[in-house]
Amino acid sequence: MYKNDKPDVNLIGVTGFFIIVALPAILVGMQRISPFYLVVALIAGFFFAASVKIADQWEKAIVLRMGEFTGLKGPGIFFVIPIIDRVISYIDQRIRVTSFTAEKTLTKDTVPVDVDAVVYWTVWDAEKAALEVQDFASSVSYIAQATLRDTIGKHELAELLQHRDKIAADLQTILDEHTNPWGVTCQTVGIRDIVIPEALADAMSKQAQAERERQARIILGTAETEISEKFAQASENYKNNPVALQLRGMNMLFEGLKEKGSLIIVPSSALESMNLGAVGGLAALSESASVKK
C-alpha cells in the first residue's frame, strides 16, 4: 500500500501560517480587533499550510481527489485543496538498484547453485506505477528472484559460468516484459556471483588441470614430430652430398671448441660418416701448436 513518505506540512506552509496569523494576533493583543478575526486567520493559515506541497526534482506526486486520481504534480511547489485532495505518494523516478538471489537452485543438469544478481530499474510512468501495482518496488524484487530461478533451471552449469552476459540480457528482457505494464522498466541486469558446491569446484579444478596436462603432452608430441620431419629432410639432403655433410661436421666441431676446455662426445658412426676424426685431430694439433708458442 502506498504511503505519503513526506510530512503533510512543509517549511513554506509553516512560514505562511505564521505570517497569516501573526498580524491578527498582534492586533488582538493590542485590542484593536475582535478575537473572531484571529480565529478566521488561524483557519486561513491552516488551510494555506495544508494546501502547499513540494516535490523534489526527481519526484512526481500522486494526487487523489475524494479517492479518485486527478493527476500528477511536481516537481517543485504545487497546491492542493485541503481535506478534499490527498497526496498518497511521491514517486521517485531516478534509477534504482535492487539485489536479488537464488539460493540452492538446481540447474538443468541438477547442480545446486547460489546466484547473486542485481537489476537497475526506473519508473517511467508514475501514474501506472501508482495505480497498476500495490508496491512496485517489492514487486520488482520478487519477480526478479522468480525469473532468476526459472532461468537457472533452464540452463546447464557450464552455460551459466560461460555465458553470464547472455543470460543477464535474457533476464533483463523477461523482467522488462513483466514490469512494463506497471510503468517500470528494467534497464540492466548483472550477475554478480555464482557459487557452486566446494566438492564440485575441486573436481572441476582437477579436470581443468588434467586438460592442461593433456594439451601440454599434445604440444610436446607435435614438436617432436616436426623435429623428426626436419631431421628426415636434412638426412635426405646430406645423403647424396658428402661435402655438405663434412662441412656440417666441421661446423659442429667448431661450435663445440669455441670455449677452452670443452669436452665433446661424438658417436663412432659420426666419426666415420662425417670424417670428424681427421677434423678433430687437426683441431687438436692446431690447439697444441698454439699452446707451445
Secondary structure, 3 states (H helix, E strand, C coil): CCCCCCCCCCHHHHHHHHHHHHHHHHHHHCCCCCHHHHHHHHHHHHHHHHHEEEECCCEEEEEEECCEEEEEECCEEEECCCCCEEEEEEEECCCEEEEEEEEEEECCCCCEEEEEEEEEEEECCHHHHHHCCCCHHHHHHHHHHHHHHHHHHCCCHHHHHHCHHHHHHHHHHHHHHHHHHHCEEEEEEEEEEEECCHHHHHHHHHHHHHHHHHHHHHHHHHHHHHHHHHHHHHHHHHHCCHHHHHHHHHHHHHHHHCCCCCCCCCCHHHHHHCCHHHHHHHHHHHHHHHHHC
